[in-house]
Amino acid sequence: MTQALNVLDATSLLTTVGAAGVFLVLFAETGLLIGFFLPGDSLLFTAGLLGTTRASGVHLSLPGVLAAAVAGALLGAQTGYLVGRRAGRALLGRSRNKHLLDGVARAEALLARYGHGKAIVLARFIPVVRTVLNPLAGVAQVPPRTFALWQITGGLVWTVGLVLAGYALGNSVPNVDHYLLPLVGALVARVPPAAGPGDAPLQAPRPPDHGAQRGGSSVKITFLIHNVYGIGGTVRTTLNLAAALAGRHEVTIVSMLRHRARPRFAVDPRVTVVPLVDTREHGADAADPLLHQPAEIFPAAEKRYKQYSRLTDKRAEEYLRSSDADVLIGTRPGVNVYLARFGSPRALRIAQEHLTHDSHSKRLRAQLARHYRDLDAVATTTEADAAVYRSRMPLPGVRTLAVPNCVPDPGLPPADGSAKVIAAAGRLVPAKRFDLLVEAFGEVAGKFPDWSLRIYGAGTDKDRLRRLIDEHGLEGRAALMGVVSPIEEVFARASIVASASDAESFGMTLVEAMRCGVPVVATDCPLGPAEIIDDGVDGRLVPMGDKHALAAELCQLISDESGRRRMGEAARAAAHRFDPARIAAVYEDLFAELTASRRTRARQRGKARWRARAGRVLRRLRG
């Protein structure tokens, strides 16, 4: 029975079409943009193998194979070059195929790094790049004689070299076809790497004094955030950092979603807010059918996935592809995937992690690892989390560091410690363990009946917490106060702030309380509190999940008024390290460092990719 032709399988092609298949495939792969998926390397190697008398199955004429290969490669490359000269860059810009677009970026980087001659020769050995570099050389107006000379040189080395390698191996090793694909991979892996789409700049690296640094000129900085119209620590710290940077730079906050007319928190008037998708019932996007279709690019393993749609995917891609920002900063995992996929490699692309590595599912971490390796930096909020990322998600060429959230001075008189109030704030969700705090306060209330607990925030646990307060007989003593902004105004009217969380990626409310001169009693949960609180100096840390230990520390601070005031003064002094100006300076230094190290990091990334490719080949050989 005759086998169906499979154009992606070298053996099938050669068995069915013979040497003519070599000509057609190489012409299409090197001359037509539709041929980037074709098996050029394996085809040449297999054709050489089938030219030997020891190869099983079909036998090809070696001179015929060599003639077909050389003709297809040289005519194809020349055709691609002429098409590029006449059709221009628009021809390449029409494609939405990710592999082809990546090939364009790599080809541009190859031309910029090695010059015309070396790039044209090297491109022959790099899949996809050899498809796009020929028309790209035409677009770039490479002199015709220069292109012809080097494409003929590279074409001859590539075609004749691989065909003869297959022929020689077929004559010397029995049953070599069992090892064909791994060996072809090994041959390709020996070629010097080209920069990937997120590596070096496409034309030339920006000089270190481009301006994205302290003391340089103004640059355009864009933050990408889930929903700036909502509440939460990420929203507050993004607004704080944006305001601090807006004094020297042009700053924009792009909100993926918008569910209300105005943000709940105040936005610095120097900062531009751009919403992408309006989710209000009668909003501008309510009638768009894409709003009700599930997202295809935003990772499904991300906790906010259900809030995203194909419309969000579309708007994020459109915005990022057209953005002229010098620095792009994402603020949650799914948004960082948008940044990696669609953000311009010319911009510095930084992923902020306001959650923690271990809070992500295994599935999401695998997705993030694939995308984060194309970024310039990953910034966590704690050194402990940065260390976890470095050890469990190594990203060659990507700077992984800790930068704490910034919290401004509230401009209020510090708390005097006389109010008999314990305050707490945050989203009313199970992970924040306000239930544990209510139970601990039940013990405190029995010893200090004139003290009260006030909990600020909103969330799904509201009704359960209200029932818990009633069950413990704390009506009038413990109260759910709703959302208050700015929170510092109520913290300044308390004498203690408490946190019972099971997990904190940072702990914004802890710093906000300290800035008001209020000591904090917090559970020593991973990962933030221990890097914020100096236990026994400016606050207290208690074991996680231990309501009795939490109650005991609250009682100790209540009973020691002078110690409570000393701890509050120490907290206020320690909180200066979170000044927005200081954190903004850290980011400006980071921008300068990333700009200066583009080439070095690109080489690191390239070497890691080729080591991984060679490792896969070795594993196949051993298997």
N, C-alpha and C positions, 0 to 999 in steps of 0.2 A: 504494500500500500504506500502511495506517495505521501510524504509528510507535508503538512501545511507550512508555508513559508513564514518564519518568524524573523522580522527585520531586526529585532533586538538581540538575536542569538547569532553569534559569528558562524558557528558550525552549520546552522540551518541555512544561513545566507549562502555560504560557499557551496554547500551540498546541492542547493537548488539552482543557483544562478551561476556559480563558478567565478572566474576571474572578473567577469563583467560586473558582478556584485561589488567587488573591491572598488572599481572605478566609480560606480554610482554612489556608494556610501561615502567615500572620501570626498567626492565632489559636493554632495549634499551637506556633509558635516563641516566642510571648510568654506563653502561658498554660499550656502543658503541658511538663513537663521532658523529654519524649521528642522535642521539636521543635528541640533546640539545633543539629542538623546541617543544618537546612533553609536554603535560599538567600534569606534575607529581603532583603538589600540589592540583590543582582543582580536579584531578582524585581521589586522596585518600579521599579528603573531600566529594566529591559527592558519592563515593562508600559507605562511612559510612552512608550518608544520605539515600541511597537506601537500606540499611540494616534494616531500621525501618519500622514498619507497617503503619506509617502515611505518608510515602513518596508515591507520586502518580506514576503510571506507573509500570515499572519493579521492582521486589523485589529481592535483593541479600542476600545470606547467610552471616551473619557477620563473623562467623568462617572461611568460605571459602575466603572471602575478605582479612581477616587478614593474613591467610596463604599465599595467592597469593602475597600480598604486601610485606611481610617480605622476602619471597623467591626471588622475583624479585629484590628487592633492595639489598639484601646481595650478591646474586650470580652475579648481574650486577656489583656491586662495585669491587668484587674480580676479575671478568673477566677484567675490565678496568685496574686494578692494574697490572695484569699479562701481559696484552698487552703492557703497558707502560714499564715494566721491559725488555721486549724482543725486542720491536720495537724501543725504544729510542725516544728522542726529535724530530727526523725527522718526526715521525708520526704526531705530532702536527704542525710542521712547514710547512707541505704541504698545509694546509687549507688557503684559502683566504677569508673565511667568516668572516665579521667584528665582528659579535656577538660572534663567537667561539674564535677569537683572543682576544677580550676583556675579555672573560671568562678565557683564559689562563693567561692573565696579572693579573686579580683579584685573581685567584687561587694561583699564585706565591706570590702575596702580602699577602694573607691570611696565607700561610705557613710561610712566613718570619715574620709576625707580631705575630701570636699566637702559633707557634710551631706545631708539627705533630698532637698531640691528639686533641686539640681544633679546629684546622683548619679542620680536617677530619669530626668532628661532625658538626661544623657550616656550612660547605659546603653543607650538606644535605638540608639545608633550603634556599639555594640561587640558583635560576634557572641559567642554563648554567654552573655555577661554579661547581655544583655537577656532571656535565657531564665530565669536563676536569680534576678535581682535582684527581680522581682515577688513570688515566694513568700518570698524572704528578707526583703523589706520587711514582709510579713505576719507572719513569725516575729518580727521585731524590734518588732512592735507600732507601726509608723509610723501616726499618726492617719489614719483613713479619708479625711477631707476633704483632708488634706495630700497623701496618695498620689493621690487622684483628680485633684486640681488639676494636679499636676506630671506625672502619667502622660498626661493628656489633652494638656497642653502639649507634652511630648516626643513623644507619638504623632503629633500633627498636624504638627509640624516635620519629623519623620522621614519619614512616609509621603507627605505632600503635597510636601515638598521633593524627595525622590528621584524621585517620579513626574513632577513638573513638570520636573526637570532632564533626565530621559530624553526627555520630550516636546519640550522646547526644543531639545535637541541633535539629535533626530531630524528636526526641521523645518529645521535649518540646515546639517547636514553629511551629504552623501550617503554611503551605505555605512558609517554609523557603527557598525553591529553588529560590524564587524571589530575595533573598539577597545573594545567594551563592557566586558569583564571588567577590563582594565587600568584603565579610567577609574573603574569602581566601586571598585576597590582604592585609587585615588588619593583618591577622595572619603572613603572610610573612614579612610585614613591621615592625613587632616587633623584628625581628632577628637583632642582631648587624651588622652594615654595614661592608663590606670589601672595601678596597681601590679600586678605579677604575683604568682604564688603564693609566690615566694621573696623578695619585696621587703619592703615595709613591714609592720609588724605588723597583724593583722586588725582590731583594735579601736582601739588607741591605742599610740603608741610608748612603749617603756619609758624611764623617765627615766634620765639618765646615771648616777645613783648607785644603779641597781637592785641592785648588789652584785657583778656580774660584773667586778670590778676590784680592783686592789690597794687595800687600806685599806677596802673595802666589806664587807658582810656575806657570810656563806657562801652559795655557790651550788652547784647540782648539776651536776657535770661527768661526762659519759659518753664514754669512749673506745670506738671500734669497731675491733677488730683481727681479723686473719685467724685466728690460732690462738695464743693466749697460752700454750698448753701445749707449744709447740715451742721451737726455738732460733733465734737470729738477731738482727741489730742492731735491727730494728724492735721486737721483743719486749723487748729490754733497755732501749731508750730509752723506750718507752711505760711500762714499769714504773718506771723512774727518775723520769719526769715525773709520773706518777700519785702516787707516794710524796711528791714535793715539794709537790704541790698538796693532798694529803690533810691537811696540817697546818692548812689554812685552809678547805677546802671538802669537800663530800660527793662522793667520787669512785667511779665504777664502771667496770670494764673489761668490755665485752661481747665475748666470743670467738665468732666465727662458728662455729668448729669445736672439737671436743674429741676427742683421740685417745688420751689417757691419764688416769689418775686424778688426778694432781697436776701442776701446772706444773713445768718443769725449773728455772726460776729462782725465787728467793724472791720472794714477793708481800708487800708491806707489809700488816700486819694491819688497817690502817685502810681499805684498798681492797677493795671488793666485786667479786668475779669472777662473771660470769653467762655460762655457756656456752649457746649456742642449739641446736646440733645435735651429738649424740653419735655419732661415726663408729666407735666401738669395735665389734669383731665381735659382742659380746654386750651392747652398750650399749642404752640406753633407746629409741633410735630405729632399731635394727637392722631391725625388722619393718615400719617405715613405708614403703609403696611409693614415696612421693615422694622418699625418700632416693636411689633408684636411677634417677630420671628427671632428665635434664639441666636445668640452670637455664635460665630464660627471661628473667630480668631482669639477673642478673649478666652483664656483657659477655663475649661469646664470644671477643673478641680479647684478653682479660686472660690472663696466663700461668697463673694459678691456676684457670682456668675449669673444668677437669675435676674439681676437688675440690669444686665447688659443685653444688647440685641444686635441684629445685623446693622441697624442704623448706627449704633455706637461704633461698631467696627468700621463702617463706611466713613463716618465723620472724623474719627480719629486718624484714619489713613489719609484722608484728604487734607486735614490740617497739617499733619506732620510732613507729608511730602511737599507741601507748599511753604512750610515754615522757613524763615531766614534767621532763626535764632542762632546765636553763637553757642549757647549752653541750653541743653534740654534736661530737665530733672523730673523723673517719675517718682510717685510717692506711694504706690502699692503694687503688689506683684503683677496683677493682670494688666495694669496700666504700663508697667515696665516692659511687658511683652510687646505692647503697641510701640513703645519707644524703640525697642531693639529691632523690630521688624520694619518700621516705617520712618524712623528718625534719620535725618541725613548724616552720613558718616563724616561730613565736614564739621558738624557740630560736636561739642563734647556731650556725651550721653551718659548720665549718671542715674543709677537706680538707688533711691532711698528705700530702706527696709524699716518700716515703722512697726512691723510685726517681728517675729523671730524665726530663725531657720527651723527650729524644732516644732513651731506651731503650724508649719505647712505640712500637708500630707505628703507621703512619699511620691505620689503621682505628680503633685504640683512641683515638688523639688526637682524632679527629673525634667519637667518642662522648663522650669526656670534656668536650670543648668545649660540647656541647649541655647537659650536666648541671651542669658547674661554674659556669655563668653564673647559676644559681639559688642558689649558696652565698653565704656572707658573706666568706670568705677562703680563699686557697690558700697554704699554708705549705710552702716547700721547705727543704731542709737547708743549701743553699749559696746565696750571692748570685749566683753564676754561673748556676745553674739558674733562680733567680727571674727573672733578666734574660731568659733564653730564653723562659720562660712569658709574660712581659710583651710580648715582641716577636712571638712566634709563636702565642700563644693569648690575645689581648687579651680581657679579661673586664670590661666596664664595670660599675661598682658593686661589684666584687669586689676586695678588698684582696689583692694578691699580694706576698708578702714572704718573706724568708729568716729562719728561726729554727734555729740549730744544735741538734743532739741534745745532751742533757745526760748527763754522766757523773759519778757521785759520787766523792768521795775514798774510796779503798779502805780507809783506816784502817790501812795497813801501813807499816812502815819502808821508805824508798826503797831501790831497788836500789843496791848499792855498786859495781857495775861489775866485780867480780872474777870472776864466774862465766863460764866459757868456753862460753857457750850463746847461740845465736841462736834466737829463738822466733818463731812465726807462728801465726795463728789465723784461722778462718773456715770457711765452708761449703766442702767439698771438691767444687767444681764448676769447669768449664773457665774461666769468667770470672775466677776468683780467681788463675789462673795459678800454682798451686803447682808445676806442672811446670817453669816457668821458674825458680822459686826453687830447686828441687832441682838443676837443671842449673848454676845459678850457684854453688850451694854445692859442686858438684863441683870447681870451680876453686878455691874457698876452701880446701877440705879438703886439696888438694895443697900449699898453702903453710902452712897452720896445722893440722897433723894432730891437735892436742889440742882443737880446737873441734868442737862438735856442733850439729846442727839438729833442733829439735823442733817438729812441726806438730800443732796441736790443732784438732779439728773432725771432722765426719762429712759424708758426701755421696757422690754417684754416682761421683766420681773416685778413690775410695779404692783400688780394685784397680789401676787404671792407675798411680797414684803409687807404690804398693808395687813394681810391676814396674820402674818407672823408677829407683827407689832401688837395686834389685838390679842393673839393667843398668849403673849407674855405679859399682858396687862400693862403695856407701856403707852397707852393712849395719853396724849398730852405731854409725854416725856420724850418720845421718839417720833419724828415727823418726816414725811416725804415732801420736800419743798418744791419739787419741779425744777425746771431749767432756769438758771440764773447766769447772766453774762453782763459784765465780766465777773468771774467767780471770786476774784481777789477781794471784792467788796464785802462778801459774806465771810471769807476766811479771816479777814482782819478783825471781824467782830466775834471770833471764836478764840479759845485758848489752846485747843488741841485739834489737830486734823488726823483722822485715822484712815487707814487703808487695809483691807483684809483680802486683797486679790490673791488668786492662785497663780496668776501670770501677769507680768507687766513688761512689755518690750522696752519701756523707758520709765514712765511715771510722771506725767506732766503735772498732775494735781499735787504731787509731793513737792515739786520745785515751786509751784505757784504758792503753796502754803508757806514754804521757807522764805520766799521773797516778801511775805507779809510779816515775817518775824514770828511765825507760829511753829512750834515743834511738831514733828510728825511721828506717829506710832504706826509702823507698817509691817506686814508680813514679809519675811525674807524670801520672797518668791523669785523665780527666774524671770527676767535677768536684771531689771533696772534698779530696784531699791538699794541694793548693796553698793552700787556705784554712785548713788546720790546721797545716801545717809551715812554719816560717820557715827556708828552706833555708840550711844552714850555721850556724844558730844553735841550734835545738832538734831538728834532724833533717836528713836529706838527701833530695833528690828526684833521681831518675834517669830517663832517657828510657824511655818505655813499650816493652816488648817487647825490651829490650836486656839480655841476660843478662850480657854482658861488663861493661857499665857497672854493673850491680847487684853483680856479684862484686867489681869494683874498689872501690866505696864500702864494701862490707862489710870488705874487706881493710884499707882505710885506717883504719876505726874500730877494728878489732881491733888494729892495730899502734900506735895512739895512745891508750893507756889514760887518760892525764890529760885529753886532749881529749874522749874518750868520756864521762868523768865530768862534765866541765863542760857538755857538751851535754845530759846526763841531768838535771842540775840546772835548766838553762834550760827543758827540756821540762816538768818538774814545775811550775815557776812559771807557764809559759804556759797550762797546762791548767786553771788556776783559772777561766778565762773560760767554761768549760763546766760550772761548778757548777750542780747542779739548782736551787738557790734563785734563781740569776740567771736561768736559763731560765724558771722558773715565773713570775718577776716580769715577764718579757717577755710571756708569755702573758696574765697578768692585765691588763697594760697594753693588750694587743690586745683583750681582751674589752671593756674600758672604751671603747676607741676605736670598735669596731664597734657597740656599743650607742648611743653618742652620734651616730654618723653614719648611722643607719638611714634616715632620711628623705632625706638627701642622696644616699646610694647608690641608694635606690629610684628617685629621679628620674633618676639617671645610667643606670640599667638601662632604665627606661621609654623615655627618649629614644633610647637605642641600638636598642631593639627597633623603634620606629617609624621611625627612620632606615633600618634594614635593610628594613622593609616598603616604605617609599617607594622605596628603591633597586631593589627587585625590580619594582615597578610601572614605574619608568623604563626598566629593561632590557627589559621587555615592549614598551613603547611604541617604543623604538628598534629592536627586532627586527621 
